[in-house]
Amino acid sequence: MAAVAATLLVTVAMTALVMPHAAKAAPAALQVYPVASIYPASVDYRLMVNGQTVPVMRYAGYDIAQFAMGAGTATIAVTKINNTAIGSYSISPAKLNLAASVSGPTLTFTVPNDEYLIVKVDGRPRLVIAIDPAETDRPPSNGTGIFNVRSAPYSAQPGTAYSTVAFQNALNDAAAWGTANGRQGTVYVPAGVYTVGNLYLRSDLAFYLEPGAVLRYTGERAHYAAHSHKDSQQRDLTWFISTRYSTRNISIYGRGVIDGNGMASLAPGNLGVNLLVPIYTDRFTLDGITLRESSSWALMPTRSSNMTFRNLKMFNRFDMGENDGIDVIESTDVTVTHAIGIGLDDPFTTKTWGSDVDLFRNVPGDPRPLDGVVFDDLVSWTYCYGIKVGQGVVQPQSNVTFRRVVVYDAAVGIGVHHKYGAASATNIRFEDVDIERLSFTNDSNRTWLALWIGANLGVGPIDQVRVADVRVRDAGTTPARINGQPGAPITGVTLDHVVMPGSTSPATTLQQMNLTNLSHHGPITIIS
């Protein structure tokens, strides 16, 4: 027996010697984006990633650092510029459970892949670290089918002088080439800050913004058309970049910036800006672009179909209102994936309106229903709703899904606000949502869930709402609510595995969910 035991021990030992160990991921290759001189450097943070310096920009309400990483890991070192020792910190998304170490003024942690992060250190402003996936589809800067805005005959120059004509000519030529050749022509924008007026995109066009390229809006009214009016803001709005009607096969991509320069630009002519309006278009893609400081709704996919928005960063201010991130309006088959939205108003929402609504009085055609919209892999930080359907439900909205969402901070974590209209909102799903904090109040709501119907422009029902796999770390200070209207109830609500603060298991009652503000609703199904 002793001999057998000895043989077994030798066998085990030899096996341990030859068994391969799990390989430790190598540090990822980085692409550090150049930062335009118009963006001031942070006075609070320095950032090193895998031993490389990454610039940190100072912004109103938070600081920003951006880069891309390939396969592997990124070791991030955040250092306070004042060199005082770090006393407390947080790293979001909290669900990532990123382990960190502190050494004096430096916080160090490692991420295994690209993420959009928000770091809080002591009393310093929050630091947004937006890590994109590696850029793998960068086109050549010149060649057949490539129209470089810096090259002749366009010769656009960065600076304060307007380059609108040069840009528009390049866009028109690229689209014409694309249509003639059965594919997209590409406009290439090298790094630099370009001052431009309204730009219009035609079919069969790719618009590439190199890292460090910035298209900037100024607000000088003579350079911009008034496309619509916003009664609540008492100002006209311009669509900074938009598609021509009845277009198809358009892409905007790269790691550049579309900058609304919102706070500074309103004063000259009280003209608000929607940064990007894909309208009446089909097969539209946006990938990797940063939208910055809009003075009205930043991104408005409107009355369009087959649209994809990915690796999207929307950085708005907290001290100017109605600056939503992306409002999907009367469109079908839309996907928004891997995105971060920050601003005072709703970062991620859907809406439908009527032809007489202020935004669309000058737009031809009829309003449309909204169907088949998916928001996936989001980080939301706002004073309003983290994720929301509504307020406008003047046309039907159906099959809207929000999944894999982190609500970093908001007034309402999850919402359907059927405030305007008599149409129905049906088959709405909120899945895998992590609500980290609720610090603000909107319409007297500071709660994790608000499903409610108003009585403006008629009343309409909400039906088949599924709220599943939700982690509520902060339930707010007001009760969660489900409030229909007489003749327009809220029906078919399912609450599936909702974990409330202080618990590790799903709630089994409405009271445990603090869901006590109830009226005009059907049976509510709880799954635990």
N, C-alpha and C positions, 0 to 999 in steps of 0.2 A: 504493500500500500504506500509505504514511504517513497519507494522508487517511482510509483505512478504519480504521486503528488509532485515529486521533484520534476518529473517530465512535463507535467501540466504547467508548473511555474515557469520552466524554461520556454515552453511554447508561447505562453502569454507574454513573457518578456520580449521574445523575438518578434512576436506580432506587433507589440507596441513600437518596436524600433522601425518596422517597415511600413506601419500604417501612415498614410499621408495626413498631415495636419491641415486644417482649413487655412487656405492662403489669406493672409491679411491684405486687404485692398490697398493698392498703391495710391499715392497722392494723385489727384486728377490734374490734368493739364488745364490751365486757366486761360481765359480770354478777358483781359481787363480793359474795360471800355474807356476811351479818352473822354474827359469831361470838358465841355466848352467853358471858356473863361467867363461867360455871363453867369455861371452858377458858382456862388461863393463856396469856399471850403468850410467844412464844419469847424466850429471853435471848441467842440466838446470831444471829438473822437478821432483816433487814428485806427486804421484797419490793416491788418496783415492776413493774407490767406496763402497757405502753403509757402510761406516765406516771401511772398510778393506783396508790395504795397498796392492797396486798392483805394482810390480816392473816395472821400466821404463828402457829400454835398450838404450844406446847411439849407434848410427849407423852413417854411412857416408851419410850425407845429411838430415837426419831426425832421430827422436827418435821413439821408438816402445814400446807400452804396449799391452799385450794380456791377455784376460780372457774369461770365458764363463758365461752366465747368464741364469737362468731358467725363468719361468713366473713371471711377475711383472716388477718393474722399477729399474733402476740403477741411483743413484745420484752420479755424478762424480765431484770430486774436484781436479782441476789441480793447483798446487802451484809452483811458481818460487822458485828455491832453493836459489837464491840470496836475496829473501825476499823483493825486490823492488816492489812498487805498479804497478799493471797492468794498462797500459794506453790504449791499444787497443787490440782487439782480433777478431778472426773469428772461426766459427765452420762449417765444411762441413761434409756431404752434406748440402748446403744452403737450399735446398728444404724442409728439415725437420723442418726448422724454430724453432730451439731449443732456448728457452729463457734461458738466463744466467744472473747470478749476479756476481759482483766483490766486493771482500772485501780485500783491500790491495793487497797482492801477489797471492791471490787465486781466481780462476774462478770456479764457481759452476753451473752445469746444470744437468738436468734429462733426460734420454732417456727411452722410454716406452718398448723397445725391443732391441734385438741384432742388432747392426749396425757396419759398418766399417767407422770410423770417422777420420778426419784430423783437428787438432786444431792448430791455429797460435796465439801466444801471443807475442806482442811487437816485438822485434828484435831477439827473440829466434828461434832456429830451430823448424820446424813443428813437432808436436807430433801426430803420428798415433796411434789411440786407436782401436784395432781390437777386437771386441766383437763377440764371437761365440755363437751360441745356445748351450744350455746345452748338454753335452755328455750323451746320453741315451743308447748307445750300447756297452759300455765297456765290454770286455770279462773277464772271470776269468783269473788269471795269471798262473794257472796250472790246470790240469785235462785232461779228455779224449779229444783228438783232439787238445790240446793246447801244443805248443812247445816253451817253454820259453828259450830265448837265454842265460840267466844267469844260467840256471839249467844244470846239467849233462844230456847228455854227451857233451853239447856244451860249457858251462862255459865261455861264452864271458865276457870280462871285459872292463868296461869303461877305457879310458886313451889313451895314445899315441901309444900303441902297436896295430897292426892290428888284427881285429877280423873277417876278411873276411871269413876264412874257417868255423869258428863256425856259422856265420850267414848263409852262403850258405848251410851248412849241415842242419840247422834247416829249411830253406826254402824248400829244397828238400824233407825232411821227411814230413813236413806238407802237401805239395802238393801231395805226394804219398798217405798219409793217406786220404786226401780229395777225391782223385779219387777212392780209394778203398771203401770209405764209401758213395759215392754219394753226397758229400757236401764239403765245404771248410775246410781244416785244417788251424789252426791259429798259426802264429808265434807271440809271445808276446815279446815286447821290453820294459823292465823297464826303468825308468829315468836314464840318464847318457849320456855322450858323447862317442860315439863309432867311432873309426877310422876304416874305411872299404874301400876295393877296390871295383871293379865292382861286383854288385849283379844281379842275373838273376832270374826272377819270372816265375814259371811254372803254369799249369792249376790247378784250384780248390784250390786256396790259398788265405788266408786272412793274411795281414801283418799289425799288430797293433803296433803303436808307442804311448806309454804312454805319458801324459804331462811331459815335461822335458827330454824326450828322443831325442837325436840328432844323426843323422848319418852324419858323416863329411868326406868330401873329402879333400885330402892333396895335390894332384898334383905331388906326387913322381911317376915319370913315370913308374918305374918298376912294380908298383902295378896296372896299368890300361892298358887296351887294347885301341888301336886306332881304333875306329869304323868308323870314317869318317874323311873328311878333309874340312876345310873352307877356300876357296881360299882368300876371302876378309880379313880374319884374319891372313892368312899365318901360320896356325897351324893345327895340327891334333886335333880331338875332341874325347872325350870318353863319352859313355853313362853310367853315374854313376850307375843308376838303370834302368833296361830294362826288357821287357818280352821276353821270348823265342818265336820264330816264331810259328804260328799256335796254340796259346794257347787260353784259354777261362776261364771265371769265376774267375777273380782275383780282389781282393780288397786291397786297402791301406787306412787305416783310423786311427783315434785317434787325438791327439793334439800335436804330436811331430813335429820335424823339420828335413828336409833334407837340409843340408848346403853345398853349393859348395865352400865356403871359397875362392871365386873367385880371388880377387885381390892378396891375399897372395900366392895363389897356382900356379899362372901362371909362376912365375919366375923359379922354379926348372927345368921344362922340356918343357915349352911353350905348354902345353897340356890344351886345353879348355875343359869345362865340360858342357854337357847337363844333368841336374839333373835327369830327369825321361823321359824315352822313351817307352811308351806302343806301340809296333809295331807288326803288323800282329796278333792282338788279338781281341777277341770278348767278350762282357759283362765284361767290366772293370769299376771299380768304385774307385774314390778317394774322401775322405771326411775328412775335418778338418785339413789337413796337412798344415804346413808352408814350402814353398820353399824359400830358402834364398841364395842370392849372387851367382848366376850362372855366369860363364864367357863366356857363349854362350846361345843359346835359352834354357830357363829353362825347359819347359814342352812341349814335342813334341808327341802328339798322332798321330801316323803315320800308314796309310793303315790299319785302324782298324774300328770296327763297334760297335754300342750299348755301348756307353761310357758315364759315368756321372762323372762330377767333381763339387763338392759343398763345401761350406765353405772353400774356397781356398784362402790362403794368399801368395802372391809372392812379396818378398822384395828384390829388386835389387838395385844396386848403380847407381848414375848419372855420375860417373867418369870413367866408362868403357863401351864400346859399344857392339852392337849386343847381348845384354842381354835381348831379348824378354821375356815376361812372358809365355803365352801359345800360341803356334802356332799349330792350328789344320791342319794337313796335309793329304790330300787324304783320308779322312775318311768319314763315313756316320753315321747318327743318333747319334749325339754327343750333350750333354747338359752341359753347364757350368753355374752354378747358385750360387749366393751369393759369390762373389769373389772380392778381391782387388788386383790390380796389379800396382806395382811401379817400375820404372827403366828408364834408358836413352832411351831404344828402346821400340817398340810397346808392350804393355801389353796383348792385346787381338786381335788376327788376325787369318786369314785362308790363306792357301797356297796350290798350287799344282805344281809339278815339273815334270821333265823328268828323265829317268833312267841314263842319263849322267851328271846330275847336281852333283856338288862336294859332297853334303851331302849323295848321294845315290849310288855312284859308286860301293860301296862294298856291297850293299843290293840286295839280289836276288829278283826276281819277277818283275812284270810290274807296272808302275805307275797307279794310279786309279783316277777317278773323285771324287769330294767332293760334298756331298749332305746332306741336313737335319741337319744343325748345328745351335744350339740356344745358344746365350749368354744372360743371364738374371740376373738382379740385380747386377750391377758391379760398382766399383769405380776405375777410371783409372787416373794415374798421370805419365806423361812421357814428354820427350823432343820431341817425334815424334807424332804418331797418337794415339788419345785416343782409337778409335775403327776402325778397318780397315779390308777390304778384299784385299788380295794381299800382296806383289807384284807379286809373282808367280801365273800365271794363264795358266800354260802349259797344264794342263788337265781342263776339265770343272768344274766350281764351280756353284752350284745352291742351292736355298732355304736356304740362310743364314740369320739369324735374330739376331739383337742386340736390346734388349729392357730393359727398366728401368736402364738406364746408367747415372752415374754422371762422367763427365770428369772434374776432379779437376783442371788439368792444362795439356797443351799439345802445340804442334805446330799446328796440325790440329785436330779439334774435331771429325769429321766424315769423313771417306774416303773409296773410292775404287780406289786402285792404280794398274791398270792392266799394270804393267811395263814389265813383261816377259811372252812370250807365245802367241799363236794364238787361244786358246780356248775361250769359252764364259763365262762370269760371268752373271748369270741371277737370277731374283727373289731375290733381296737383299733388306732387310728391316731394317730400323733404326727407332725404336719407343720409345717414352718417354725418350728422351735424354736431360739432363741438362748440358750445357757447361758453367762452372763457369769462367774459365780464359784461355787465350792463350798467354803464356809468351815467347814462343820459336819459332824458325824458322827451317823448314826442307825442303830441296829442294826449297828454296826461297818461301815457303808457310808459312804463319801465318794466318790461316783462319779457319772458323767454318766448311766449307764443301769443299772437293776436290774429284771430280770424274774425273779421267783422265787415258788416255791410252798411253803407250809408244810404242816403235818400236824395242824392243829387243826380239830375238827369234820369230819374226813374230809379227803380230798385231791381236787382237781379240776384239769382241764387248762386250759392257756392255748393258744389257737390263733389264727393269722392276726393277727400284730402287725406293723404297718408303721411304721417309723421313717424319716422322709424329710425331706430338706433341713434338716439340723441343723448349726448352727455351735456347736462346743464350744470356748469360749475358755479354759475351765478343766476339766480331766479329773478333778480330785480327786486323792486319794492312795491309793485302793484300786481294784483292777481292776473294770471293768464286769462284770456277771454275767448269765447266763441259767441258772437252776437249777430244773429240774423235780423231780418226785418219781417213784419207781417206780410205774408204773401211771397216772401223771398227768404226761406230758411237756409240754414247751413246744415247739410245732410251728408251722410256717408263718411264721417270722420273716424279714422283709425289712428290710435296712439300705440305704437309698437316698440316696446323696449326703450322707454324714456327713463334715464337715470338722473335723479335730482341731486342737488348739493348735499353732501354729507352721507350719501348712500353709495353702495357698490352694486346694488341690485335694482332692477327696474321697478318703477312705481306701479302700484296695483289699483289705485283709486285716483279720482280727479282731485280730491283733497290733497293727496300726497304730491300731486303735480302743481299745487297751488292754482288749479284751474277751476275757479269758483265764480267768475263773472260770465254767466250763461243766460242766453235768451234766444228764442225762436230757432231751435236746432232740433235735429233728429237724434236718434240713438248714437252714442259715442262708444266705439269698441276699444277696449284696452287689452293689449296683449303684453304679457310680461314673461 
